[in-house]
Amino acid sequence: MPSYAELSELLDPPTTVLLTVECQEGVVGADSALPELAEAARSGGVLDNVARLVAAAHAGGVQVVHAIAERRPDGRGASRNARLFRAAERLPVRQLTGTHAVRVAAPIEVAEEDLVVRRLHGLSPLQGTDVDPLLRNLGCRTLIVTGVSANVAVPNAVFDAVNRGYTAVVPADAVAGVPADYTPAMIRHTLALVATVATTDEVLACLTRPRDELRRA
């Protein structure tokens, strides 16, 4: 784990963005299309930790971006070149544009200044979406990646962020996947090679540090 000084240097509010990945009702909510994943996100405290980070970002002047995966009712433009996409078409809850399933899930609060980026295709919150140009326009240097799943979208987000020159920070207890024991192994053996791995409390300590400390940094 990084030291407080090392993490604080990375998490400078004007150049830091907090990304929530697929923290939407149809994925991690009570009526999820993926109940095992929703259970992992909720029972392990992951969703609560994401909500804590979002609240701290709002209070500390850190930009929040919510990445949402959805599809049109007619499926136009959606990817079908992987088993995951074809299986999603048969799920009882579909992530359809404009429905409750694609709203950011409670207890995460969406503020007026947050950016919500919706994608109709692919596996990554960054590749082929507005996230990357928005980050550049915001002056982002460090991207905090949270949400689901540790199986697919979260590693995609981290790899794409690193490939585009951002520094990625992953709060390990603000990420969920299935089975539950896969997530820590994936973070330890894969994401830790390319991202700074910390805990939610460690990130919060940096995001909520006193303003006079920020001025001295």
N, C-alpha and C positions, 0 to 999 in steps of 0.2 A: 504494500500500500504506500502511496506517496505521503511525504510529510505535509504538514499544514502549509508551510511556506511554499513548497513546490506546487501544491494544488491551488493555493491562493493566487500565485503568479499566473496560472493558466486561466483561472476563472475571474478575469477582470470584467465587470459587468458590461461596459460599453462594447466589448468585443466577444461576448459570450452569448450563445443562443441555447435554449433548452428545447429539445425536440421530443415530443411524445409520439410514439409509433403505434398506430392502430388501437389506441385506447378508446374504442368506440363500443356502443351498447351491443351491437350484434356480434362482437368478438369477446369482450370481457364483461358484459352486462348480465343482468339476471336472466335474460332471454337469449343467451348467446347461441350462435350456430355451432360453437365449439366448447361445450360445457366443461370438458377436462381442462382446457386452457384457461377458461374463465375461473374455474375453481383454483387453479394454480396461482392465478394473478390475485385473487381475492383472499383466499385462506392464508397465503403466505405473507400478506401485507404489502405485496408489490404495488397494487393499485393505490393503496393509502400512501405509500412512499412517493409515488408519482404525484399524487395530489399535494403532498407536503412540499415537494420540489417546485411545483407550479406556483403554489401560494407564495413561497419564498422568492421565486423569480419575479412575480408581480410586485411584491413589496420592495425588492431590491433593484428594480429597473433593468432586469434581464429579459430580453425578448423571448417569448414563447411561440413555438410553431407546433401545430397539431397536424400530423400526417394521417390522413384517412384513406382507406381503401374502399372503393365502391364500384358499382357497375350499373349501367343503364338497364331498365326492365327488358329491353329487347336484346341486351348483350352486345350491342354494336361497339366495336373497337376493343372488346375485352380479349385478353390473352387466352389461348386454349392449347398452348404448346407444352404443357406439363400436367402431370396427374393431379397436382394440387388445384389447378384452375378447373379442370373437368369435375373434380369431386365437389368443388364449391357450388357448382351449378345444381347439384342434387341435394344440398343441405336444406333442412326445413326452414332455416332463417337465412335470407339472402341480403347481402349488403347493397340494397338498392338506393340509388340517388333519391334524396328527399324524404327518406323514411327514418323512423326512430333508430333503426339499426346503425345508421351512419352518424349519429350524434355522439359527441364526446361523452364518455361514460362518467356518471357520478362515482366517487365524490370529487372528481377533477372539475375545477371551476374554469370556465372560459371567460377571459376578460375582453373588453372592447378592443384593446390594443393587440390581442393575440392574432396570429395569422393561422388560418385553417386551409391546408392544401389538400385537395382531393385528387386521387388518381384513378383512372379507369383500366389500367393495364400494368402488367409487370409485377415484380417482386420487391422492388426497392422504393423507399420513400424519396430518394434523391434522383435516381436515374430516370430521365425522361419526364421529370416533373418541374414545377416552379421552385422547389425548395432551394436548389443550388443558386440560381440567380438572385433569389430573395436574400439568402445568406450573404452573398457578396455585396449586395446593395446595402445591407445592414452593417457591413464592416465586420462580419463574424470571423473570428480566428479559432475559437474553441467551440465545439458542438457537444453538448451533453445529450447523450442518447438514452432514452428510457422507453419502456413499454413492452410490446409483444410483436412477434414471438422470438425467443432465443433460437428457435429452429431455423427461421427464414428471414423475416423482415429486419430484425435488429442487426444480425451480422451484415446483411446487405447494406444497411444504413452506415454502419461503422466503416466497412471497407470502402464504400463510395465516398464517404467523408474524407478518409485518409488519402485516397487516390486523387482527390480534388484539392489537397493541400491543407485541409483543416486538421486541428488537433482534436481527437475524440476523447471524451471522458465518459466512462460507463459506470454509473452507480449500480453495483452488482445486485443489490437487493431492490432495485426498481426495474428489474427485467424478469420476465417469466417465459417459460417454455414447457414443453411436455416431452417425456415424463419429467417430473420435478427434479430428479437428480441429474438430468442432462444439462440443465442450465449452468450450475456452478462449474461443471467439467468443461463445457464449451467456453465459458468465460476464462477459466484458468488456462486452458490449453490453446485457445485460439484468439479471443479478443484481447487478452493481456499482452499478446505479442505486438499489437498495433495500436492499442488504446491505453489510456491511463485508467486503471480500475480503482474505484474507491467505494465507500459506502454512502448511503443517503445522508447519514448524520455528518460525515466528513464534508460532503458537498454543501450541505446546509450551513455548516460552520463558516464556510467561505462566502456563501451567498448572503448571509445575515451578519457579516462582520461590521463593526461600527464604521460610520462614514469617515471619521477622522483617520482610521486605519487605512481606508481606501485612498484617502488623499496622500498619505505617506508612501503608499505602495508604488 
